[in-house]
Amino acid sequence: MARHKELGPGPAGRRRATKDLPVDEDRQQADEPGGNAYAYWDSRSDEPIDAEVIEEPESEDDGSRAWRERLRDRTRGFFGQKTRERMADRDAEHWIDLDRAEDEIEGLDQREQLLKLRAETRLAGEKYMASLRDSKLMVPGFNDEERTQELGVMHHVYMQMMMQSCLKPLSRGVNANSIIQAASMVMTMRMLAPDFKKEMDSHLQPLKDKIQERIDTRTRGMVDSAESGIAHRQRIFKDVPSDARRERLIGSTDPRDHLTKKWQKRFDAMQHRERGHREMFTPDSAAMTEVALMENAFWKMREPGADAGLIRDSYQAMRKRLHEQMCEDGLERQEVVQRARMITGERMEYEPELRTMFNGVAHGRIVKAPAHEERIAGSDRVRTVWSGEFDDQLGQRLPEDGMFTLRRPMGADAHQVQLGETMKTSMLDALGRGDQEGYGGNMLGYLVGFAAQKQGLDTSGLPDMLQHRLDQSEVMIASMDIDGLSTEEQQRVYSNAFVDAMEAVNEKYPDLEAELKRSLGENWQQTLQTAVDDPGAFFEDQRLKPRARPAGPWHEQEAGPQSDRPSAEADSEDYQPV
C-alpha cells in the first residue's frame, strides 16, 4: 500500500516539512465512496422498492451494463468543463443523427441524402461497437471457435445495416426516382468505404452470380496458365546439373506468385468462398472491432469478482484471431491501426473514460497531438485536420504504426509508480532544457492538480504549461478511481508520487532551492504556500500574469539532442508496434 512519505534533507541539511496536497473536504461530492468504488455501486442496489410495484428481475447482462454505465458516468465527472462541453456537443450531434436516420421524407437533395447516409453509417458503427462491448466474448468458458462465430454474426449484422441504409429508398416503391436515389446512395457508400462493394454485391445476387462466374473462370484460367508455365520451365531446365541454378531458372513453383496483385486478390477471394463464407472485414470494421474488443476486456476485468488474468487471455486470443482474419481478407495492418487510432482519438474527446483504458494515456504519458493545417488538393485553401497522431508528454511524435495496449486493473503502488514517473519526466525535461518557467509550471500544475479537480475549480485561461499539467492530473485521478481506489487512497498515492518525483529532481539537481528561486522568483515559498492554501486565488493570479513566449514541448524548442532528454518518448510498453 502507498504510505505517506517525507522529503529527504533539503539544501544545507535542512529537513523539509511534509504536507498533504490540498483538497477541500467540505466540497467533495456527497456521492463519493468511502471505500472501494465497486462496493459503493453494489450498495446502491439496496435502495427500497415500492411494495406495490412488481418488477421483472434484472438479467445478468442488464445488471452488468447498468454497473458499467454508473461507473462510466462517475469517471466522466473527473474531467473539466472543456470535456463536458464536448460531451454535450456530441450528444446533440447524436440526436441530429437519429433524426436524420429516421427521416423518410421524399425529395431530399443530394446534400441531405449524403448527410442522412453519413448519419446512418455512424449510428450503425456505434451500434456494432456497442454490441461487441456488451457481448460475453471475454467471459471464461467460450472457446475460440465460439468466439469467432459470435464475432462473425455481429460483423454480418453490421454490414447488413450498412447495406439496408442504401436500399431504403426502394421501400417506398420501385420507380425512377427511388432507383436513382438508391443507386446514388450505393455509389456514395462506395466512395465513403471502398470495400463496401463486397457487401453490396450480395444484394444483387443474380447479376453478381453471372459476373462472379466469369471472373472465377478467368481467374482459374490465369492460375492454369501460371501452372502450365511452371511445368514448362521444369521440363526445359530439368537437366541443369546445379540445383541452385535450376531453381533460379524455374522460379517459384507457387502459381500465385506468378499473378499480378489484382489476380492474386481474386484468386484469394475465390479460395475464400470455396472454404466457406465469412463477411470480409473492411479497414473501418476491423478497426472498430479491435477498439471494441479492448473496451469489452477493460470493463469485464473491472467487474466485481472478475478474474482479470483469464479475461486478458481471452482478449489476446480474440485479438490474435481478428488479426488472422484481417490478413485473410487482404487488409494492411498499418491501415487498420491508423483507422483505430482515429476512432479512439475522436471518441476520447467526448468519451473521456477511454483515456483511462490504455497504458500510457491513463497516466498522462501519451496525449492526443494537436490538429494541423493541410492544403486542400487543387486549391490554395487550407483546413485544420487531425489524422490519428499522438505525442508523448514532451511533445515527441509517437510511431505511426503503434497501437494502444490494454491497461489491466492496478493497485495503489502501481499507480504511484506510474504517476511519479510522469511527473519526474516533465520536470527533469524542463530543467534539462534550461526552461525555468516550464519547470515552475510543471511543478505548480502537479502540486495543485489534485485540489483543482476535487474542488471543481475553473482552470480556463491559464498558461499552457499549467493547463497541460492540470489536464494530466484529471486523467491520473480518474484512472485511480475507475480501478477502485477510494478518495483517501487517491490523495495519498498522488501526494507520494509528487514526493517521489521531487526527490528524483533533487537527486539530479541538489541545489533545488536555487532552481525554485530561478523558476518562481525570490518569493517562491510564498508562491507555493498560496498555491497550497488557496488554489482558486492562485489560478486568478496566474491568469493576470503577463505571458512570456511559451517554451513548452508543443512549441518550437531550442533544446539539445533528443537523446539527451529524459524519457524522450513514451515507454514502448505503452503501445504495440505493428
Backbone hydrogen bonds, N-H to C=O, Kabsch-Sander energy under -0.5 kcal/mol:
donor,donor_aa,acceptor,acceptor_aa,energy
10,G,14,R,-5.2
13,G,10,G,-1.4
14,R,11,P,-1.7
16,R,8,G,-0.8
25,E,23,V,-1.1
27,R,24,D,-1.0
28,Q,25,E,-1.1
32,E,29,Q,-1.6
40,Y,36,N,-1.9
41,W,37,A,-2.1
42,D,38,Y,-2.4
43,S,39,A,-1.9
44,R,40,Y,-0.8
44,R,41,W,-0.7
45,S,42,D,-1.4
46,D,43,S,-1.7
47,E,44,R,-1.4
53,V,50,D,-1.4
54,I,52,E,-0.6
55,E,53,V,-0.6
63,G,59,S,-2.6
64,S,60,E,-2.3
65,R,61,D,-2.4
66,A,62,D,-2.7
67,W,63,G,-2.3
68,R,64,S,-2.3
69,E,65,R,-2.5
70,R,66,A,-2.1
71,L,67,W,-2.3
72,R,68,R,-2.7
73,D,69,E,-2.5
74,R,70,R,-2.1
75,T,71,L,-2.3
76,R,72,R,-2.2
77,G,73,D,-1.0
77,G,74,R,-0.6
78,F,75,T,-1.9
79,F,76,R,-1.6
84,R,80,G,-2.1
85,E,81,Q,-2.4
86,R,82,K,-2.0
87,M,83,T,-2.3
88,A,84,R,-2.2
89,D,85,E,-2.4
90,R,86,R,-2.4
91,D,87,M,-2.1
92,A,88,A,-2.1
93,E,89,D,-2.2
94,H,90,R,-2.2
95,W,91,D,-1.8
96,I,92,A,-1.9
97,D,93,E,-2.6
98,L,94,H,-2.3
99,D,95,W,-2.3
100,R,96,I,-2.5
101,A,97,D,-2.7
102,E,98,L,-1.9
103,D,99,D,-0.7
103,D,100,R,-0.7
104,E,102,E,-0.5
113,Q,109,D,-2.5
114,L,110,Q,-2.3
115,L,111,R,-2.4
116,K,112,E,-2.3
117,L,113,Q,-2.5
118,R,114,L,-2.6
119,A,115,L,-2.2
120,E,116,K,-2.5
121,T,117,L,-2.5
122,R,118,R,-2.5
123,L,119,A,-2.5
124,A,120,E,-2.3
125,G,121,T,-2.2
126,E,122,R,-2.4
127,K,123,L,-2.5
128,Y,124,A,-2.3
129,M,125,G,-2.5
130,A,126,E,-2.3
131,S,127,K,-2.1
132,L,128,Y,-1.8
133,R,129,M,-2.5
134,D,130,A,-2.2
135,S,131,S,-0.6
135,S,132,L,-0.7
139,V,136,K,-1.3
141,G,142,F,-0.5
142,F,139,V,-1.4
147,R,143,N,-2.4
148,T,144,D,-2.5
149,Q,145,E,-2.2
150,E,146,E,-2.5
151,L,147,R,-2.6
152,G,148,T,-2.2
153,V,149,Q,-2.0
154,M,150,E,-2.2
155,H,151,L,-2.3
156,H,152,G,-2.3
157,V,153,V,-2.2
158,Y,154,M,-1.9
159,M,155,H,-2.2
160,Q,156,H,-2.3
161,M,157,V,-2.2
162,M,158,Y,-1.9
163,M,159,M,-2.0
164,Q,160,Q,-2.8
165,S,161,M,-1.6
166,C,162,M,-1.0
166,C,163,M,-0.7
167,L,163,M,-1.7
168,K,164,Q,-0.9
170,L,167,L,-1.3
171,S,168,K,-2.0
172,R,169,P,-1.4
173,G,170,L,-1.6
175,N,173,G,-1.0
179,I,175,N,-2.5
180,I,176,A,-2.1
181,Q,177,N,-2.4
182,A,178,S,-2.7
183,A,179,I,-2.8
184,S,180,I,-2.5
185,M,181,Q,-2.5
186,V,182,A,-2.5
187,M,183,A,-2.5
188,T,184,S,-2.3
189,M,185,M,-2.6
190,R,186,V,-2.1
191,M,187,M,-1.8
192,L,188,T,-2.5
193,A,189,M,-2.8
196,F,193,A,-2.6
197,K,194,P,-0.9
198,K,195,D,-1.6
199,E,196,F,-1.2
200,M,196,F,-2.1
201,D,197,K,-2.4
202,S,199,E,-0.9
203,H,200,M,-1.7
204,L,201,D,-1.5
208,K,204,L,-3.0
209,D,205,Q,-3.2
210,K,206,P,-1.6
211,I,207,L,-2.4
212,Q,208,K,-3.6
213,E,209,D,-2.2
214,R,210,K,-1.8
215,I,211,I,-2.4
216,D,212,Q,-3.0
217,T,213,E,-2.1
218,R,214,R,-2.5
219,T,215,I,-2.7
220,R,216,D,-3.0
221,G,217,T,-2.1
222,M,218,R,-2.3
223,V,219,T,-2.6
224,D,220,R,-3.0
225,S,221,G,-2.4
226,A,222,M,-2.1
227,E,223,V,-2.6
228,S,224,D,-2.5
229,G,225,S,-2.3
230,I,226,A,-2.1
231,A,227,E,-2.5
232,H,228,S,-2.7
233,R,229,G,-2.3
234,Q,230,I,-2.1
235,R,231,A,-2.0
236,I,232,H,-2.1
237,F,233,R,-2.5
238,K,235,R,-0.6
240,V,237,F,-1.4
243,D,241,P,-0.5
246,R,242,S,-2.5
247,E,243,D,-2.6
248,R,244,A,-2.0
249,L,245,R,-2.3
250,I,246,R,-2.4
251,G,247,E,-2.5
257,D,254,D,-1.5
258,H,255,P,-1.5
259,L,256,R,-1.6
264,Q,260,T,-2.5
265,K,261,K,-2.4
266,R,262,K,-1.8
267,F,263,W,-2.5
268,D,264,Q,-2.8
269,A,265,K,-2.6
270,M,266,R,-2.3
271,Q,267,F,-2.4
272,H,268,D,-2.3
273,R,269,A,-2.3
274,E,270,M,-1.9
275,R,271,Q,-1.5
276,G,272,H,-0.9
276,G,273,R,-0.5
286,A,282,T,-2.8
287,A,283,P,-2.1
288,M,284,D,-2.7
289,T,285,S,-2.1
290,E,286,A,-2.3
291,V,287,A,-2.3
292,A,288,M,-2.6
293,L,289,T,-2.4
294,M,290,E,-1.5
295,E,291,V,-2.1
296,N,292,A,-2.7
297,A,293,L,-2.3
298,F,294,M,-2.6
299,W,295,E,-2.4
300,K,296,N,-2.5
301,M,297,A,-2.3
302,R,298,F,-0.6
302,R,299,W,-0.9
303,E,300,K,-1.2
306,A,303,E,-2.2
308,A,306,A,-1.0
311,I,307,D,-2.2
312,R,308,A,-2.3
313,D,309,G,-2.1
314,S,310,L,-2.3
315,Y,311,I,-2.6
316,Q,312,R,-2.6
317,A,313,D,-2.1
318,M,314,S,-2.4
319,R,315,Y,-2.7
320,K,316,Q,-2.2
321,R,317,A,-2.1
322,L,318,M,-2.5
323,H,319,R,-2.4
324,E,320,K,-1.9
325,Q,321,R,-2.3
326,M,322,L,-2.6
327,C,323,H,-2.0
328,E,324,E,-2.4
329,D,325,Q,-2.0
330,G,327,C,-1.4
331,L,326,M,-2.5
333,R,331,L,-0.5
336,V,332,E,-1.7
337,V,333,R,-2.6
338,Q,334,Q,-2.4
339,R,335,E,-1.9
340,A,336,V,-2.7
341,R,337,V,-2.5
342,M,338,Q,-1.7
343,I,339,R,-2.7
344,T,340,A,-2.6
345,G,341,R,-2.7
346,E,342,M,-2.4
347,R,343,I,-2.2
348,M,344,T,-2.2
349,E,345,G,-0.8
349,E,346,E,-0.7
350,Y,346,E,-0.6
350,Y,347,R,-0.7
351,E,347,R,-2.5
354,L,351,E,-2.3
355,R,352,P,-1.8
356,T,353,E,-1.3
357,M,354,L,-1.4
359,N,405,T,-2.1
361,V,359,N,-1.3
362,A,358,F,-2.3
363,H,360,G,-0.6
364,G,361,V,-1.6
365,R,360,G,-2.4
366,I,360,G,-1.1
367,V,391,D,-2.7
369,A,389,E,-1.8
372,H,385,V,-3.0
374,E,383,R,-2.5
376,I,381,R,-2.8
379,S,376,I,-1.8
383,R,374,E,-2.4
385,V,372,H,-3.3
385,V,383,R,-0.6
391,D,367,V,-2.7
392,D,396,Q,-2.6
393,Q,365,R,-1.3
395,G,392,D,-2.2
398,L,390,F,-2.7
402,G,399,P,-1.4
403,M,576,Q,-2.2
405,T,574,D,-1.0
407,R,357,M,-2.4
408,R,406,L,-0.5
415,H,411,G,-2.1
416,Q,412,A,-2.4
417,V,413,D,-2.1
418,Q,414,A,-2.0
419,L,415,H,-2.9
420,G,416,Q,-2.6
421,E,417,V,-2.1
422,T,418,Q,-1.9
423,M,419,L,-2.5
424,K,420,G,-2.7
425,T,421,E,-2.3
426,S,422,T,-1.9
427,M,423,M,-2.1
428,L,424,K,-2.7
429,D,425,T,-2.0
430,A,426,S,-1.8
431,L,427,M,-2.2
432,G,428,L,-2.6
433,R,429,D,-1.5
434,G,431,L,-1.3
435,D,430,A,-2.7
436,Q,434,G,-1.3
439,Y,435,D,-2.2
440,G,436,Q,-2.4
441,G,437,E,-2.5
442,N,438,G,-2.6
443,M,439,Y,-2.7
444,L,440,G,-2.6
445,G,441,G,-2.2
446,Y,442,N,-2.2
447,L,443,M,-2.3
448,V,444,L,-2.2
449,G,445,G,-0.8
450,F,446,Y,-0.6
452,A,448,V,-2.7
453,Q,449,G,-1.8
454,K,450,F,-2.4
455,Q,451,A,-2.6
456,G,453,Q,-0.8
457,L,452,A,-2.1
459,T,457,L,-0.6
462,L,459,T,-0.9
467,Q,463,P,-2.7
468,H,464,D,-2.8
469,R,465,M,-1.8
470,L,466,L,-2.0
471,D,467,Q,-2.2
472,Q,468,H,-2.1
473,S,469,R,-2.1
474,E,470,L,-1.8
475,V,471,D,-1.6
476,M,472,Q,-2.2
477,I,473,S,-2.5
478,A,474,E,-2.4
479,S,475,V,-2.2
480,M,476,M,-1.7
481,D,477,I,-2.4
482,I,478,A,-2.5
483,D,479,S,-0.9
484,G,481,D,-2.0
485,L,480,M,-2.0
487,T,33,P,-0.7
490,Q,486,S,-2.8
491,Q,487,T,-2.3
492,R,488,E,-2.2
493,V,489,E,-3.0
494,Y,490,Q,-2.7
495,S,491,Q,-2.6
496,N,492,R,-2.6
497,A,493,V,-2.5
498,F,494,Y,-2.1
499,V,495,S,-2.3
500,D,496,N,-2.8
501,A,497,A,-2.3
502,M,498,F,-2.5
503,E,499,V,-2.5
504,A,500,D,-2.0
505,V,501,A,-2.2
506,N,502,M,-2.7
507,E,503,E,-1.9
508,K,504,A,-1.4
509,Y,505,V,-2.8
512,L,510,P,-2.0
515,E,511,D,-1.5
516,L,512,L,-2.5
517,K,513,E,-2.1
518,R,514,A,-2.2
519,S,515,E,-2.0
520,L,516,L,-3.2
521,G,517,K,-2.0
524,W,521,G,-1.2
527,T,523,N,-2.1
528,L,524,W,-2.3
529,Q,525,Q,-2.3
530,T,526,Q,-2.5
531,A,527,T,-2.2
532,V,528,L,-2.2
533,D,529,Q,-2.9
534,D,530,T,-2.8
538,F,534,D,-2.2
539,F,535,P,-2.5
540,E,536,G,-2.0
541,D,537,A,-2.2
542,Q,538,F,-2.1
543,R,539,F,-2.1
544,L,540,E,-1.3
545,K,541,D,-0.9
548,A,546,P,-0.5
555,H,552,G,-1.8
564,D,561,P,-1.7
565,R,562,Q,-1.9
568,A,565,R,-0.7
574,D,571,D,-2.0
575,Y,572,S,-1.2
576,Q,403,M,-3.9
578,V,401,D,-0.8
